[in-house]
């Protein structure tokens, strides 16, 4: 539902609005409100009541009038009314009055804005107010944002914000942030040359959003971005409204917004944001640039999360090609691209390709960081995982042992990284010592006239005679199975495996079984169609 606040009482019946009349201040409440700013020695209740009536007892207008009178002890309530009546006589106010929609913004209320604005003589202070008008109204505006956008020192910025707060044009928060009322923000944007401050605000906001986005991703804490989110969305909208989309800051704003949406699970919106960032950076910098590579990388991560593995692979390969051409083959960004590439290759079911990417990334990290850096150890665990997926248990163990050696030099014995690698090594040892057939117990098992066989991802159909004495695959042979052997019953077993795992926490064994069941489904689409037709709910879970 949408709630619209308006002083308009009559609305066309065909737009199906449900009016909810609100009470206004009573005469007594209005006098009490204004009395916060004025002592009885300065004005009478009758004068305050007359002022409130002129301002239609609107809290915002009375607040501005109260702040004005509080800061100008020589002005009485009656004098303020006379000033309101002449507020339109100045050249400056007539310049912006022509932009107002007088049916929506009452001129008496606007006159209170004009009187307060005319008291602002410092160019620095005026700049701060005009910048605030482009921010999200009703939300705290970080002081450092306005300071950088205005190009002021901290001292000048604080001085200007205090003056605006004393006049009621901004509301000061204890945190140092400022809030602008929606009507005052609209007023600020109608002032002469207000639009010229928008690019500077976008630039300053892009710097703050970029640094906050990095901190957010490093700590996996999206709440760091909450204070900036409404301003990022508002500034993007205002910049696009003025057709300034090609300014450099817009790419960074879209990219930062996409990172936040990615972290909060809004993958479809994140994809759109990263695509906008990529388009802007390509227009500004061309196809070959660090910015474009970053956008391709971010987009690849989102596509992978959405299940578009081919699209993700293409984006990661593009990022890798750009970074290699820009920085050379031994740059950390190239290692990051290779790791992204390895991750999507694992998801596609190409452990050998993933291993190759991980090994190349490992070489770069060793060259840049040294042999004993924790990131090198982390990379070794990825290499070990890829080797294990290829059933190279010996190579996997060597990789994990090397990682453990580095972690134990850096972290205490109870550290999660040390514990995780030790548990993996124990799991490898158990797998190594398993019987020839039991190590394939994680895969769906079927029998036919030739005996027992397993559907194993990356290995095809594995029979017991394919295994050597130690339970390793001696020779990969893709056995042809006739259609009668792999009947609809076998496909049902595969789908049942998927259904059983759908609500479980997916560990490594579950992942392997899902891959294996998928092999059965993909190899025999006809039987799968039969099974799917007979169990729509099971198909959905799968």
C-alpha positions in Angstrom: 0.0 0.0 0.0 1.1 3.6 -0.6 0.3 6.4 1.7 0.2 9.9 0.2 0.2 13.0 2.4 -1.4 16.1 0.9 -3.3 19.2 1.9 -5.6 18.5 -1.0 -9.0 17.3 0.2 -10.9 16.6 -3.1 -9.7 13.8 -5.4 -11.2 12.3 -8.6 -13.3 9.2 -7.8 -12.0 7.2 -10.7 -8.4 6.8 -9.2 -9.9 4.9 -6.3 -8.1 6.7 -3.4 -9.3 6.2 0.1 -9.0 9.6 1.9 -8.0 9.5 5.5 -8.5 13.0 7.0 -5.9 14.1 9.5 -6.4 16.6 12.3 -4.4 19.8 12.3 -3.0 21.6 15.2 -5.7 23.4 17.3 -5.2 27.0 18.2 -4.0 26.1 21.6 -1.5 23.5 20.3 -0.2 26.0 17.7 0.5 28.7 20.4 2.2 26.1 22.6 4.3 25.0 19.7 5.5 28.5 18.9 6.0 29.4 22.5 9.0 27.0 22.5 10.9 29.7 20.6 9.4 32.9 22.1 9.0 34.0 25.6 5.9 35.8 26.8 7.9 39.0 27.1 8.5 39.1 23.4 5.0 38.4 22.0 1.4 37.8 23.1 -0.7 34.6 22.6 -2.9 36.6 20.2 0.0 37.5 18.0 1.2 33.8 18.0 -2.3 32.7 17.1 -2.4 35.1 14.2 0.9 33.9 13.0 -0.2 30.2 13.2 -3.4 31.0 11.3 -1.4 32.7 8.6 0.8 29.6 8.3 -2.3 27.3 8.3 -1.0 25.7 11.5 1.4 23.6 9.5 4.2 22.3 11.8 7.0 22.7 9.2 6.1 26.4 8.6 5.7 27.1 12.3 9.0 25.4 13.0 10.9 27.6 10.5 9.1 30.7 11.8 10.0 29.7 15.3 13.7 29.2 14.5 13.8 32.5 12.7 12.2 34.4 15.6 14.4 32.7 18.1 17.6 33.7 16.2 16.4 37.3 15.6 15.3 38.7 19.0 14.4 42.1 17.5 11.7 40.6 15.3 8.2 40.1 16.7 5.5 37.8 15.5 3.7 40.7 13.9 6.9 41.8 12.2 7.4 38.3 10.9 4.0 38.4 9.3 4.9 41.7 7.5 8.1 40.1 6.3 6.2 37.2 4.9 4.0 39.5 2.9 7.1 41.1 1.3 9.1 37.9 0.8 8.2 37.9 -2.9 9.6 41.3 -3.5 13.2 40.3 -3.8 14.8 39.4 -7.1 16.3 36.2 -5.8 13.0 34.8 -4.6 11.1 35.6 -7.8 13.7 33.6 -9.7 12.7 30.4 -8.0 9.0 31.2 -7.4 8.3 30.7 -11.1 9.4 27.1 -10.8 6.9 26.3 -8.0 3.6 24.6 -8.6 1.5 27.0 -6.5 -1.4 24.5 -6.3 0.8 22.1 -4.4 3.1 24.3 -2.3 1.2 27.0 -0.5 2.8 30.4 -1.0 2.5 31.4 2.6 4.4 28.3 3.6 7.0 29.0 0.8 7.4 32.5 2.2 8.7 31.0 5.5 11.3 29.1 3.5 12.3 32.3 1.6 12.7 34.3 4.8 14.9 31.7 6.4 16.9 31.2 3.2 17.5 35.0 2.9 19.2 34.9 6.2 21.9 32.5 4.8 24.6 34.8 3.4 27.6 32.5 3.5 28.3 30.8 0.2 29.7 27.8 2.0 26.5 27.4 4.0 24.3 27.9 0.9 26.3 25.2 -0.9 25.6 22.7 1.9 21.9 23.3 1.8 21.7 23.0 -2.0 23.7 19.7 -1.8 21.4 18.4 0.9 18.4 19.1 -1.3 19.6 16.4 -3.8 20.0 13.8 -1.0 17.2 11.5 0.2 14.8 13.6 2.4 14.0 12.3 5.8 17.2 10.2 6.1 20.4 11.1 8.0 22.9 12.6 5.6 26.5 11.8 6.7 28.4 15.0 7.5 31.5 13.8 5.6 29.4 13.4 2.4 28.3 17.1 2.5 31.7 18.2 3.5 33.5 16.5 0.6 30.8 17.5 -1.9 31.0 21.1 -0.9 34.8 21.1 -0.9 35.0 22.5 2.7 37.2 22.0 5.7 35.7 20.1 8.6 35.5 23.4 10.6 33.7 25.3 7.8 31.4 22.4 7.2 30.4 22.1 10.9 29.9 25.9 11.1 27.6 25.9 8.0 25.5 22.9 9.2 25.0 24.5 12.6 23.7 27.7 11.0 21.3 25.7 8.8 20.1 23.8 11.8 19.6 27.0 13.8 17.4 28.3 11.1 15.4 25.1 10.9 16.4 24.4 7.3 18.2 21.2 8.4 17.7 19.0 11.5 20.9 18.1 13.3 21.4 14.5 14.6 23.6 13.7 17.6 25.8 11.5 15.2 26.8 14.6 13.2 24.4 13.7 10.4 21.7 16.1 9.1 18.2 15.5 7.9 16.3 17.6 5.4 12.5 17.8 5.3 11.0 16.5 2.0 9.3 19.9 1.3 12.5 21.8 2.1 14.5 19.4 -0.2 12.0 20.2 -3.0 12.4 23.9 -2.3 16.2 23.6 -2.3 16.1 22.0 -5.8 14.1 24.9 -7.2 16.7 27.5 -6.2 18.9 29.0 -8.9 21.8 26.8 -10.0 20.8 24.0 -7.6 21.2 21.4 -10.4 24.9 22.3 -10.9 25.8 20.8 -7.5 24.5 17.3 -8.3 27.6 16.0 -10.1 29.8 17.0 -7.1 27.4 15.2 -4.8 27.4 12.1 -7.0 31.2 12.1 -7.0 31.6 12.5 -3.3 28.9 9.8 -2.7 30.6 7.4 -5.1 33.8 7.7 -3.0 32.0 7.0 0.2 29.9 4.2 -1.3 32.9 2.5 -2.8 34.9 2.5 0.5 31.9 1.3 2.5 31.1 -1.4 -0.1 34.6 -2.8 0.3 34.3 -2.9 4.1 30.9 -4.5 3.7 32.2 -7.3 1.6 35.3 -7.9 3.7 33.2 -8.3 6.8 30.1 -9.8 5.2 28.1 -7.1 7.0 25.5 -5.3 4.7 24.4 -3.1 7.6 27.5 -0.9 7.0 25.8 0.2 3.7 22.4 1.0 5.3 23.0 4.7 6.0 24.1 5.3 2.4 21.5 3.2 0.6 18.7 5.8 0.4 21.1 8.5 -0.8 22.7 6.2 -3.4 19.2 5.3 -4.8 18.0 9.0 -4.7 21.2 10.4 -6.3 21.1 7.8 -9.1 17.5 8.7 -9.8 18.2 12.5 -9.8 21.3 12.1 -12.1 19.4 10.0 -14.6 16.5 12.6 -14.4 19.0 15.2 -15.6 20.5 12.8 -18.2 23.9 12.9 -16.6 24.3 9.0 -16.6 27.7 9.2 -18.3 29.5 10.9 -15.4 32.2 8.7 -14.0 30.6 8.5 -10.5 27.5 6.7 -11.8 29.4 3.5 -12.6 30.7 3.4 -9.1 27.3 4.1 -7.6 25.7 1.3 -9.6 28.5 -1.1 -8.8 28.3 -0.3 -5.0 24.5 -0.8 -5.1 25.0 -4.1 -6.9 27.4 -5.3 -4.2 24.9 -4.5 -1.5 22.1 -6.3 -3.4 24.4 -9.3 -3.9 25.2 -9.6 -0.2 21.5 -9.3 0.7 20.4 -12.0 -1.8 18.7 -9.6 -4.3 20.4 -11.3 -7.2 18.2 -10.2 -10.0 18.5 -6.6 -8.9 22.2 -7.0 -8.4 22.6 -8.3 -11.9 20.8 -5.3 -13.3 23.0 -2.9 -11.2 26.2 -4.6 -12.4 25.1 -4.5 -16.0 24.4 -0.7 -15.7 27.8 -0.2 -14.1 29.5 -2.2 -16.9 27.6 -0.2 -19.6 28.6 3.2 -18.1 32.3 2.2 -17.6 32.5 0.8 -21.2 31.2 4.1 -22.5 33.7 6.1 -20.4 36.8 3.9 -20.5 36.2 1.5 -23.3 36.0 -2.3 -23.3 39.6 -2.7 -21.9 39.9 -1.2 -18.5 40.2 -2.1 -14.8 36.7 -0.8 -14.2 35.2 -3.0 -17.0 37.1 -6.0 -15.7 35.7 -5.5 -12.2 32.2 -5.2 -13.6 32.6 -8.4 -15.6 33.9 -10.2 -12.5 31.0 -9.0 -10.3 28.5 -9.9 -13.0 30.0 -13.3 -13.3 29.5 -14.0 -9.6 25.8 -13.0 -9.9 25.2 -15.1 -13.0 26.8 -18.1 -11.2 24.5 -17.5 -8.2 21.5 -17.4 -10.5 22.5 -20.7 -12.1 23.7 -19.3 -15.5 27.0 -21.1 -15.4 27.8 -20.5 -19.1 27.2 -16.8 -18.7 29.3 -16.7 -15.6 32.1 -18.5 -17.3 32.1 -16.0 -20.2 32.1 -13.1 -17.8 35.0 -14.5 -15.7 37.0 -15.3 -18.9 36.5 -11.7 -20.1 37.6 -10.3 -16.8 40.7 -12.5 -16.9 41.6 -11.5 -20.4 41.3 -7.8 -19.5 43.3 -8.0 -16.3 46.1 -10.0 -17.9 46.3 -7.5 -20.7 46.3 -4.6 -18.3 48.5 -5.8 -15.4 50.4 -8.7 -16.8 50.1 -12.4 -15.8 51.4 -12.1 -12.3 49.0 -9.6 -10.8 46.8 -10.3 -7.7 43.7 -9.4 -9.7 44.6 -12.1 -12.3 44.8 -14.6 -9.4 41.3 -13.5 -8.3 40.0 -14.0 -11.8 41.5 -17.4 -12.0 39.9 -18.4 -8.7 36.5 -17.2 -9.9 37.1 -19.2 -13.1 38.0 -22.3 -11.0 34.8 -21.9 -8.9 32.5 -21.9 -11.9 34.4 -24.8 -13.5 33.8 -26.8 -10.3 30.1 -26.0 -10.6 30.0 -27.0 -14.2 31.6 -30.3 -13.4 35.1 -29.8 -14.8 37.4 -30.5 -11.8 40.5 -30.8 -14.1 39.9 -27.3 -15.5 39.3 -26.0 -12.0 42.6 -27.5 -10.8 44.5 -25.9 -13.7 43.0 -22.4 -12.8 43.7 -22.9 -9.1 47.3 -23.9 -9.7 47.9 -20.9 -11.8 46.5 -18.6 -9.1 48.6 -20.4 -6.6 51.8 -19.6 -8.5 50.8 -15.9 -8.7 50.1 -15.7 -5.0 53.4 -17.4 -4.1 55.2 -14.9 -6.3 53.4 -11.8 -4.9 52.9 -12.8 -1.2 55.6 -15.3 -0.5 55.5 -19.1 0.1 54.2 -18.9 3.7 51.4 -16.4 3.4 47.9 -17.5 4.7 46.3 -16.7 1.3 48.8 -19.2 -0.2 47.5 -21.8 2.3 43.9 -21.0 1.4 44.8 -21.4 -2.2 46.4 -24.8 -1.5 43.1 -26.0 0.0 41.4 -25.2 -3.3 44.0 -27.1 -5.2 43.5 -30.0 -2.8 39.8 -29.9 -3.3 40.1 -30.0 -7.1 42.5 -33.0 -6.9 40.2 -34.8 -4.6 37.4 -34.3 -7.1 39.5 -36.1 -9.6 40.2 -39.0 -7.1 43.9 -38.0 -6.8 43.9 -38.6 -3.1 47.7 -38.6 -2.8 48.0 -35.2 -4.5 45.1 -33.8 -2.5 46.7 -34.9 0.8 50.0 -33.2 -0.2 48.2 -30.0 -0.9 46.2 -30.0 2.3 49.4 -30.9 4.4 51.2 -27.9 2.8 48.3 -25.7 3.7 48.2 -27.0 7.3 51.9 -26.3 7.7 51.4 -22.7 6.8 48.3 -22.2 8.9 50.0 -23.7 11.9 52.8 -21.1 11.6 50.3 -18.2 11.6 47.3 -19.3 13.7 47.0 -21.0 17.1 46.1 -24.7 17.1 42.4 -24.2 17.8 41.9 -21.7 14.9 39.0 -22.6 12.6 41.3 -22.8 9.5 43.7 -25.2 11.2 40.8 -27.3 12.5 39.1 -27.4 9.1 42.2 -28.6 7.3 42.9 -31.3 9.9 39.3 -32.6 9.5 39.8 -32.7 5.8 43.0 -34.7 6.1 41.2 -37.2 8.4 38.4 -37.5 5.9 41.0 -38.2 3.1 42.7 -40.8 5.2 39.4 -42.6 5.8 38.6 -42.4 2.1 42.1 -43.7 1.2 41.8 -46.8 3.5 38.3 -47.7 2.3 37.6 -50.9 0.5 37.6 -50.7 -3.3 33.8 -50.5 -3.5 33.0 -48.7 -0.3 34.7 -45.5 -1.3 32.0 -45.1 -4.0 29.2 -45.6 -1.5 28.4 -41.9 -1.9 27.2 -42.5 -5.5 23.9 -44.1 -6.5 24.4 -47.9 -6.8 22.6 -50.0 -9.4 22.8 -53.6 -10.6 22.3 -55.2 -14.0 23.1 -58.6 -15.5 26.9 -57.7 -15.4 26.8 -56.9 -11.7 27.1 -53.8 -9.5 28.0 -50.4 -11.0 28.1 -46.7 -9.8 27.1 -43.5 -11.6 30.1 -41.3 -10.7 30.4 -37.6 -11.9 33.5 -37.1 -14.0 34.1 -40.9 -14.3 31.0 -42.1 -16.2 29.8 -45.5 -15.2 32.2 -47.2 -12.8 32.1 -51.0 -12.3 33.9 -52.9 -9.7 36.3 -54.4 -12.2 37.4 -50.8 -13.1 39.0 -50.5 -9.6 42.5 -51.5 -8.7 43.5 -53.3 -5.4 43.6 -50.0 -3.5 40.2 -48.8 -4.6 41.4 -46.3 -7.2 40.0 -46.1 -10.7 42.5 -48.2 -12.7 41.0 -47.4 -16.1 38.0 -45.2 -17.0 35.7 -47.2 -19.2 32.4 -45.7 -20.3 30.1 -48.7 -20.3 27.2 -48.7 -22.7 24.0 -49.7 -20.9 21.0 -50.6 -22.9 17.7 -48.8 -22.4 16.1 -51.8 -20.6 18.8 -51.9 -18.0 18.5 -48.2 -17.0 14.8 -48.3 -16.7 12.4 -45.8 -15.3 13.1 -47.3 -11.9 16.7 -46.2 -12.0 15.7 -42.7 -12.8 13.2 -42.7 -10.0 16.0 -43.6 -7.7 18.0 -40.7 -8.9 15.1 -38.3 -8.4 14.5 -39.8 -5.0 18.1 -39.1 -4.1 17.6 -35.4 -5.1 14.3 -35.2 -3.2 15.8 -36.6 0.0 18.7 -34.1 -0.2 16.6 -31.1 -1.0 15.8 -30.3 2.7 19.2 -31.3 4.1 22.4 -29.3 4.7 24.4 -30.2 1.7 27.8 -31.5 2.6 30.4 -32.9 0.2 28.8 -36.3 0.1 25.4 -34.9 -0.7 26.9 -32.7 -3.5 28.6 -35.8 -5.1 25.4 -37.8 -4.9 23.4 -34.9 -6.5 26.0 -34.7 -9.3 25.8 -38.5 -9.8 22.0 -38.5 -9.9 22.1 -35.6 -12.4 24.3 -37.8 -14.6 21.6 -40.4 -14.7 18.9 -37.9 -15.5 20.9 -36.2 -18.3 21.9 -39.5 -19.9 18.4 -40.7 -20.2 16.1 -37.8 -20.8 13.2 -40.0 -22.0 12.9 -41.9 -18.7 13.3 -38.6 -16.9 10.3 -37.2 -18.7 8.3 -40.2 -17.7 9.3 -39.8 -14.0 8.8 -36.1 -14.1 5.3 -36.5 -15.4 4.4 -39.0 -12.8 5.6 -36.9 -9.9 5.4 -33.1 -10.5 6.2 -32.3 -6.8 9.2 -34.5 -6.7 10.5 -32.9 -9.9 10.2 -29.4 -8.4 12.2 -30.5 -5.3 14.8 -32.0 -7.6 
